Amino acid sequence: EATFNLQGQKEWITAATEEAIDKVNASWQPKLSLNAQATYQSDVVGLPIESPLFNIPALDKDQYRATLDIQQLLYDGGAMRQQKTLQQLQSGLQAAQTDVSFYSMYRQIDQLYCAVLLARNNQLLILSSLKDLEARKQQLETAFQNGAATQNALHQLEAEMLKVEQMLQDARYAEQGAIDALAVLTGKPLTTTVQLLIPEVELPASTDNLRPETALFERQLALTEAQREFASSLNLPTISLFGQGGYGRPGLNLLLNDFEAFYIGGIRLSYVLWSGGGKTHEAAVYQIQQKQLRQQQENFLLSTRSQASRQLSEIRQLEAAIAQDAAIIDLRNQILTTSALTLENGTGTAADYTRDSNAALQAKLTRELHTIQLMLAQLDYLSTIGKTK
C-alpha cells in the first residue's frame, strides 16, 4: 500500500469530484456577458411617406451596438441535480475500480509470498536428495575401486547429481525473483534472508461473494441508470430570467437615427419539442448497456462460484494429504531408529543409515510442502470469494 497509495488515490478521486460538482453548481450563478458589434447592411427600415407636416429621417446603413447581457437560470428540469448525481456515481465507480486494482495486487502478494516459501522448501528437498546422491556416489566409488561397479554407472550418477544441482539453482533463482517482486509491490527492501512465516488461515463459514468486482458491477449499473434518466431529463423545459442593457445606433426605436441607451428584461421558456428522437435512442442505449452489465455480473458470480468449489475440493485433498504425511513421518522415524540400531550393532552400513535419514527428512519436508500448498489454496479461496484480509 505504501507503493500504490490506495488512500491517496481515493482522496484524488474525491477532490476531482468536488471540483466537478462545484462546476455544476456554478451553472446556477448569473451569466454576465459583454457584446459589441458594428455592421453595414444593404438596406434599412424606412417609411415611404412624404408630408410637409413632419419629417421621417432615413436610417444609416452603418449601425453600432454594445450590450451587457445577464441571464439567470430558474428551472432546468432537474438536469443539474442529475449532473451532480452522475459526478458522485462516477466518483464511486472510480473508487470501486481502484479497489479492484488493489485487490488484484493483494492477490499477487499472496501468490508471491507462497512462491518464496515453496522455493525455499524445494531447495531443502533438493538438498536432501543431493545428500542421498552423495552417499550413493561414495558407495559406488568404493565399489568401482573394488571392481564391483563400472565407470559408466558412476558417470550416470554424476550426471544425475548435476541435474539435481541445476534444479537447486533454478529454485534459488525462483526464490530471488519472487522476493524481488514482493519488494516492488510492498515498497520494502527485501532480501533472501528475510524470514517468512506460514500463517494460520481460517476459512469463513459463509461463502457469500464479497469481491470488489461485485460492488463495481453495482456502481456501473447505478451510473448507467442515472445516465438514462439524465438523457431523458434533457428534453424537459428550462425557464430563465434575462436582461440586456446597451448603447448603440439605432436603439430599440428603429426610427430614431441617433445613438441612445436602451434596456430590455424578461423571462424565457425554452422547450425542445422534437430533436429527431436522439435522446430517446440515447436512453435506449443505456438500457441495453444495463442488460449487458447484468449478464456480465451473472457470469462473473457463476464463474467465481465454480472456481471456489474447485478450490474447496483442493483444500480438502491437501488436508487429507497432510494427515497421511503424519503417518508417513511416523513410519520413517521408526525405520530410522531401526537403521541406527543396526549401524551400532555392525549389521547395517552408513550408506543405509544416510538413505533412511534422508527419507525421514524428505517426509517432513513433504509435509511442509503440503502445508504451504494448503495455505496457498486457502488464500486463493479467500481471494476468490472476496475475503482476503
Secondary structure, DSSP 4 states (H G I P E B T S, - for coil): -TTT-HHHHHHHHHHHHHHHHHHHHGGGSPEEEEEEEEEE-S---------SS---PPPPSEEEEEEEEEEEEEE-TTHHHHHHHHHHHHHHHHHHHHHHHHHHHHHHHHHHHHHHHHHHHHHHHHHHHHHHHHHHHHHHHHHHHTTSS-HHHHHHHHHHHHHHHHHHHHHHHHHHHHHHHHHHHHTS---TT-----------S------HHHHHHHHHHHHHHHHHHHHHHTTS-EEEEEEEEEEEES-S-TT--S-EEEEEEEEEEE----STTHHHHHHHHHHHHHHHHHHHHHHHHHHHHHHHHHHHHHHHHHHHHHHHHHHHHHHHHHHHHHHHHHHHHTSS-HHHHHHHHHHHHHHHHHHHHHHHHHHHHHHHHHHHTT---
